[in-house]
Amino acid sequence: MNRNGEIIIIEDDEDDHFLLEEVFTILNYPNKRVYFHDGFSALEHLHDPSTVPFLVLSDINMPQIDGFELREKLKNDADIHLKCIPYLFFSTAMSQQMVIDAYSMSVQGFFIKPGSIPELTDTIKAIIEYWKKCASPTNFQ
């Protein structure tokens, strides 16, 4: 995990891109945000050896490859796995079975997209602050 790295956001809804960007602007985090509309594009980006992101926020329901399939691909890819990138679901879709499935795949968090900017701001701030303080093998000092 690279605390100063990109925040990868995998989300196919343009309105959500806009709202998330508003929140990141409010919070003034220096991390670059990189948005992908589908898991394949994100996977390609993450395979680049120079890409060492801070974390991944992934929707579940997306075209071509859903969030669960993407998580499984990332988990089983040795090169990407060594980058120690926190993978979190950030979705409007939720059921108890989805949460069970997510955690069984070693997802590091499952968050429901809040309905208002203040709630979204609080949620994103909690996520970022937690991971900024978290130690990982790649940022241990």
C-alpha positions as a printed NumPy array, in Angstrom:
array([[  0.   ,   0.   ,   0.   ],
       [  1.284,   3.389,  -0.995],
       [ -0.339,   6.04 ,   1.224],
       [  0.451,   8.703,  -1.363],
       [ -0.671,   6.582,  -4.296],
       [ -3.726,   6.815,  -6.468],
       [ -7.182,   6.037,  -5.26 ],
       [ -8.643,   3.682,  -7.843],
       [-12.412,   4.081,  -8.172],
       [-14.219,   1.47 , -10.228],
       [-17.702,   2.793, -10.855],
       [-19.797,   2.809, -14.014],
       [-22.153,   5.629, -12.943],
       [-21.026,   9.129, -14.036],
       [-23.184,  10.773, -11.364],
       [-21.288,   8.828,  -8.699],
       [-17.981,   9.959, -10.24 ],
       [-19.155,  13.548,  -9.916],
       [-20.318,  13.12 ,  -6.296],
       [-17.145,  11.34 ,  -5.24 ],
       [-14.988,  13.989,  -6.853],
       [-16.967,  16.687,  -5.011],
       [-16.316,  14.89 ,  -1.725],
       [-12.607,  14.404,  -2.397],
       [-12.367,  18.113,  -3.239],
       [-14.094,  18.997,   0.052],
       [-11.743,  16.709,   1.996],
       [ -8.684,  18.004,   0.127],
       [ -6.769,  14.721,   0.072],
       [ -3.714,  14.962,  -2.182],
       [ -4.119,  11.466,  -3.662],
       [ -4.878,  11.42 ,  -7.359],
       [ -8.18 ,   9.72 ,  -8.158],
       [ -8.352,   7.45 , -11.176],
       [-11.821,   6.393, -12.329],
       [-12.67 ,   3.291, -14.31 ],
       [-16.063,   2.333, -15.743],
       [-15.334,  -1.389, -15.686],
       [-13.137,  -3.937, -13.984],
       [-11.141,  -4.871, -17.091],
       [ -9.792,  -1.343, -17.494],
       [ -8.883,  -1.193, -13.813],
       [ -7.194,  -4.59 , -13.991],
       [ -5.104,  -3.451, -16.95 ],
       [ -4.064,  -0.309, -15.065],
       [ -3.168,  -2.274, -11.93 ],
       [ -0.915,  -4.597, -13.961],
       [  1.36 ,  -1.665, -14.776],
       [  4.441,  -2.192, -12.56 ],
       [  4.686,   1.556, -11.89 ],
       [  1.121,   1.646, -10.527],
       [  1.081,   1.225,  -6.747],
       [ -2.228,   2.676,  -5.575],
       [ -3.301,   3.671,  -2.097],
       [ -6.581,   1.764,  -2.286],
       [ -9.359,   0.509,  -4.534],
       [-13.014,   1.497,  -4.112],
       [-15.092,  -0.83 ,  -6.262],
       [-18.741,  -0.967,  -7.105],
       [-20.23 ,  -4.457,  -7.363],
       [-22.648,  -4.252, -10.292],
       [-20.667,  -3.252, -13.364],
       [-20.605,  -4.214, -17.027],
       [-18.361,  -7.017, -18.325],
       [-16.878,  -8.039, -14.982],
       [-18.529,  -7.419, -11.625],
       [-16.768,  -6.403,  -8.432],
       [-16.64 ,  -9.957,  -7.087],
       [-15.007, -11.303, -10.242],
       [-12.523,  -8.439, -10.248],
       [-11.633,  -9.032,  -6.597],
       [-11.021, -12.703,  -7.305],
       [ -8.747, -11.859, -10.25 ],
       [ -6.754,  -9.369,  -8.173],
       [ -6.481, -11.736,  -5.219],
       [ -5.098, -14.499,  -7.438],
       [ -2.657, -12.275,  -9.349],
       [  0.708, -12.579,  -7.597],
       [  2.144,  -9.323,  -8.983],
       [ -0.858,  -7.253,  -7.916],
       [ -1.244,  -9.113,  -4.612],
       [  2.321,  -8.117,  -3.63 ],
       [  1.36 ,  -4.438,  -3.914],
       [ -0.809,  -4.845,  -0.76 ],
       [ -3.648,  -2.691,  -2.109],
       [ -6.687,  -2.445,   0.17 ],
       [ -9.786,  -3.474,  -1.803],
       [-13.109,  -2.123,  -0.573],
       [-16.592,  -2.48 ,  -1.954],
       [-18.523,   0.782,  -2.214],
       [-21.944,  -0.014,  -3.561],
       [-25.677,   0.592,  -3.373],
       [-26.225,  -3.153,  -3.714],
       [-26.125,  -5.079,  -0.473],
       [-27.408,  -8.252,   1.048],
       [-26.119, -10.349,   3.898],
       [-24.92 , -12.941,   1.379],
       [-23.015, -10.299,  -0.591],
       [-21.235,  -9.152,   2.556],
       [-20.407, -12.765,   3.504],
       [-19.109, -13.425,  -0.018],
       [-17.039, -10.233,   0.025],
       [-15.317, -10.99 ,   3.305],
       [-14.707, -14.595,   2.281],
       [-12.712, -13.115,  -0.621],
       [-10.589, -11.076,   1.812],
       [-12.198,  -7.751,   0.941],
       [-11.027,  -5.195,   3.493],
       [-14.331,  -3.329,   3.725],
       [-17.89 ,  -3.21 ,   2.474],
       [-19.537,   0.203,   2.478],
       [-22.963,   1.286,   1.329],
       [-23.025,   4.496,  -0.688],
       [-24.743,   7.104,   1.453],
       [-27.57 ,   9.198,   0.056],
       [-26.277,  12.666,   0.908],
       [-23.079,  14.644,   0.434],
       [-22.495,  15.067,   4.208],
       [-22.904,  11.317,   4.804],
       [-20.728,  10.496,   1.786],
       [-18.084,  12.914,   3.053],
       [-18.092,  11.284,   6.499],
       [-17.806,   7.805,   5.   ],
       [-14.956,   8.672,   2.626],
       [-13.12 ,  10.508,   5.406],
       [-13.426,   7.486,   7.725],
       [-12.125,   5.152,   4.995],
       [ -9.158,   7.345,   4.047],
       [ -8.16 ,   8.187,   7.608],
       [ -8.24 ,   4.534,   8.631],
       [ -6.043,   3.407,   5.75 ],
       [ -3.643,   6.354,   6.115],
       [ -2.909,   5.113,   9.663],
       [ -2.771,   1.414,   8.809],
       [  0.609,  -0.313,   8.531],
       [  1.289,  -2.685,   5.668],
       [  4.33 ,  -4.691,   4.582],
       [  5.033,  -2.222,   1.777],
       [  5.059,   0.915,   3.983],
       [  6.523,  -0.448,   7.198],
       [  9.151,   1.839,   8.714]])
